[in-house]
Amino acid sequence: MTRFISTPSRTKEILQTYGLKARKGFGQNFLVDPIIVERCALAAHCENAVIEIGPGIGGLTEQLARHSKHVTAYEVDADLIPVLHDTLAAYDNVEIILQDFLTCDLEGKIQELREKYGSVSVCANLPYYITTPVLFRLFEHGEIPYITVMVQKEVGDRFAAKPKDSEYSALSVEAAYLYDVKKLFTVPGRSFNPSPNVDSVIIQFTRKEVEKDIAEIRAFFELVRACFKQRRKTLYNNLREYLQDVDKARAVLEACGLPLTMRAQEADVDQLVSVFEELQK
Ligand code: SAM
């Protein structure tokens, strides 16, 4: 009988065999619950090609390989590459790339996979220390129809956050603009080796129809990030700094009917879109 990589005993064995210790600096927490791992892969719409960020020792990669035509996995820890070649030796549809995901040619890879396999989704148990930049990157590249990621619970909360909530951020706005966001299920800390003190959640982003093209989306996101740059400052002050133009910042907010005392954290997606569109005029 197959003993999957993500069973607690097999993971322990692999770590011992290769003398590995989970590296905190790389956000390494290996999933040791085969039921959760398979559930995650099955939910990920990964039947054609799927990109994984941080395969670790291959627990999730294995389930993705079982359910998709092709898996491309980016791993930054060079010590894990020979391990992955061993643990995933039975799967000939997995491409492991030793690279920091934040610097890879994501658009090029998505285009290549789309041409070969039809569609590309993303599925990952994200390293917690780069969750936000990874998601920012995924949001502004390549129109990915489904992104299914495991993140710490507090990050997951940001996607349910509404204007005025303390968790409401540029990430919440970007996600809500491009995607329907759904929490699939909670994953307790004990499902990882080593176990973190916090629970995680699996979040799925399903792409919406958006009228703007990718260049406009990027420009909108740049504006959103600038508006949230200094959270304590008003929208007006952040905008003024971004535009380097006091009068324009004031005129744009007035044209949108937004008070100069408002903070970005109080603005909903439509209000931020109206600021963007006013600036385009
Ligand atoms: N997928 C495995 C699992 O679920 O058991 C491991 C997940 S672990 C939370 C995060 C993984 O991301 C680690 O393998 C870590 O080395 C890798 N990682 C960290 N930073 C990365 C980066 N910038 N680019 C690619 N992988 C990275």
Boltz pocket constraint, residues with backbone or C-beta under 6 A from the ligand:
constraints:
  - pocket:
      binder: B
      contacts: [[A, 26], [A, 27], [A, 28], [A, 29], [A, 30], [A, 31], [A, 53], [A, 54], [A, 55], [A, 56], [A, 57], [A, 58], [A, 59], [A, 60], [A, 61], [A, 74], [A, 75], [A, 76], [A, 77], [A, 99], [A, 100], [A, 101], [A, 102], [A, 124], [A, 125], [A, 126], [A, 127], [A, 128], [A, 130]]
      max_distance: 6.0
